[in-house]
Amino acid sequence: MHFLPVMSRLRFVKTPTEEIIEQLSEIYHGHSDFAFRKRVHAILLSAKGITINQLQDILEVDRDTISAWITRFETSGVEGLKSLPIPGRPPIYTEDEVRQLKDLIDQEPRQIKQAQAALQQATGKSSCTVTLKRALKKNSTILGTAAAVR
């Protein structure tokens, strides 16, 4: 008994308008969320006729994932490609407060407890030094610093 290879149906994103392609291109070249950019890239390539199997090799993502991205784009547009909020406790400090903390630490790099006290007085929020270090490390790309906070 011989089995013939099953030809998978080629699937591409339904051709987006020029305006949508331009919007996707802007997102791909300038958005800060890497996962969002990767999904947008898949849609742009699919619109150019790249197959899911080729996308799988290019993006190193499972074909079912790429198919799901295409479905999300076709049903919800660009919004469907955005990353969903990550569950969990919201951060204690806002980005502005972390910038303020960084400025305090830049004044006295070896005195994190003093910076902690000054930040608590300014914001009314208290936390342990581990939380402060975690906030600095998490926001290191925003602050333009190295991620090496010890």
C-alpha positions as CSV (number, residue, x, y, z in Angstrom):
1,M,0.0,0.0,0.0
2,H,1.4,3.4,-1.0
3,F,0.7,6.5,0.8
4,L,0.7,9.7,-1.2
5,P,2.0,12.8,0.5
6,V,-0.8,15.0,1.6
7,M,-0.5,18.4,0.0
8,S,-1.3,21.0,2.6
9,R,-3.5,23.8,1.5
10,L,-1.4,26.9,1.1
11,R,-2.7,29.6,3.3
12,F,-1.8,33.3,3.1
13,V,-3.1,36.3,4.8
14,K,-5.9,38.0,2.8
15,T,-4.2,40.8,1.0
16,P,-4.3,43.9,3.3
17,T,-4.8,47.4,2.0
18,E,-1.8,49.6,1.2
19,E,-2.7,51.6,4.3
20,I,-2.6,48.5,6.6
21,I,0.7,47.4,5.0
22,E,2.1,50.8,5.7
23,Q,0.9,50.7,9.3
24,L,2.3,47.1,9.8
25,S,5.6,48.3,8.3
26,E,5.9,51.2,10.8
27,I,5.1,48.8,13.6
28,Y,7.7,46.3,12.4
29,H,10.4,48.9,12.2
30,G,9.8,50.8,15.4
31,H,7.6,49.1,18.0
32,S,9.3,48.2,21.3
33,D,7.4,44.9,21.8
34,F,9.5,42.2,20.1
35,A,6.7,39.5,20.1
36,F,4.3,42.0,18.5
37,R,6.9,42.9,15.8
38,K,7.5,39.2,15.1
39,R,3.7,38.7,14.5
40,V,3.6,41.7,12.3
41,H,6.6,40.5,10.4
42,A,4.8,37.2,9.7
43,I,1.8,39.0,8.4
44,L,3.9,41.2,6.1
45,L,5.8,38.2,4.7
46,S,2.6,36.2,4.3
47,A,1.1,39.1,2.3
48,K,4.1,38.9,0.0
49,G,3.4,35.2,-0.7
50,I,5.7,33.5,1.8
51,T,4.1,30.2,2.8
52,I,3.5,29.2,6.4
53,N,6.2,26.5,6.0
54,Q,8.7,29.1,4.9
55,L,7.6,31.4,7.7
56,Q,8.1,28.6,10.2
57,D,11.8,28.3,9.1
58,I,12.4,32.1,8.9
59,L,10.8,33.0,12.3
60,E,11.5,29.7,14.1
61,V,7.9,29.3,15.2
62,D,5.5,26.4,14.9
63,R,3.2,26.5,11.9
64,D,0.1,26.3,14.1
65,T,1.3,29.5,15.8
66,I,1.7,31.3,12.5
67,S,-1.7,30.1,11.4
68,A,-3.2,31.4,14.6
69,W,-1.5,34.8,14.0
70,I,-3.0,35.0,10.5
71,T,-6.5,34.1,11.9
72,R,-6.1,36.7,14.6
73,F,-5.1,39.3,12.1
74,E,-8.0,38.4,9.7
75,T,-10.6,38.6,12.5
76,S,-9.3,41.5,14.6
77,G,-6.8,43.4,12.4
78,V,-3.7,44.9,13.8
79,E,-5.2,44.9,17.3
80,G,-5.4,41.1,17.2
81,L,-1.6,40.9,16.9
82,K,-0.9,42.9,20.0
83,S,0.5,41.1,23.1
84,L,-2.1,40.4,25.8
85,P,-1.5,41.8,29.2
86,I,0.6,39.6,31.4
87,P,-1.3,38.3,34.4
88,G,0.1,39.0,37.9
89,R,0.5,41.8,40.4
90,P,1.0,45.2,38.8
91,P,4.3,46.9,39.5
92,I,4.7,49.0,42.6
93,Y,6.5,51.8,40.9
94,T,5.6,53.6,37.7
95,E,8.3,54.3,35.0
96,D,8.6,57.9,36.2
97,E,9.2,56.7,39.8
98,V,11.8,54.3,38.6
99,R,13.5,57.1,36.7
100,Q,13.4,59.2,39.9
101,L,15.0,56.2,41.7
102,K,17.7,55.9,39.1
103,D,18.5,59.6,39.5
104,L,18.7,59.2,43.3
105,I,21.0,56.2,42.9
106,D,23.2,58.1,40.3
107,Q,23.8,60.7,42.9
108,E,25.0,58.2,45.5
109,P,25.5,54.8,43.8
110,R,26.5,52.9,47.0
111,Q,23.7,54.2,49.1
112,I,20.6,52.4,47.9
113,K,19.0,52.6,51.4
114,Q,19.2,56.4,51.2
115,A,17.6,56.4,47.7
116,Q,14.9,54.0,49.0
117,A,14.1,56.4,51.9
118,A,14.0,59.5,49.6
119,L,11.8,57.6,47.1
120,Q,9.5,56.6,49.9
121,Q,9.2,60.1,51.2
122,A,8.5,61.4,47.6
123,T,6.0,58.8,46.6
124,G,4.6,57.5,49.8
125,K,5.3,53.9,48.6
126,S,7.5,51.6,50.5
127,S,9.3,48.4,49.4
128,C,12.4,46.4,50.1
129,T,15.7,46.9,48.4
130,V,15.2,43.7,46.4
131,T,12.0,45.3,44.8
132,L,13.9,48.4,44.0
133,K,16.7,46.5,42.3
134,R,14.2,44.4,40.4
135,A,12.4,47.6,39.2
136,L,15.7,49.1,38.1
137,K,16.7,45.9,36.2
138,K,13.3,45.5,34.6
139,N,13.3,49.1,33.4
140,S,16.9,49.2,32.4
141,T,16.0,49.5,28.6
142,I,13.7,52.4,29.4
143,L,16.3,54.1,31.5
144,G,19.1,53.4,29.0
145,T,21.3,51.6,31.5
146,A,22.9,48.2,31.6
147,A,20.8,45.5,33.1
148,A,23.5,44.7,35.6
149,V,22.1,46.1,38.8
150,R,23.6,44.1,41.7
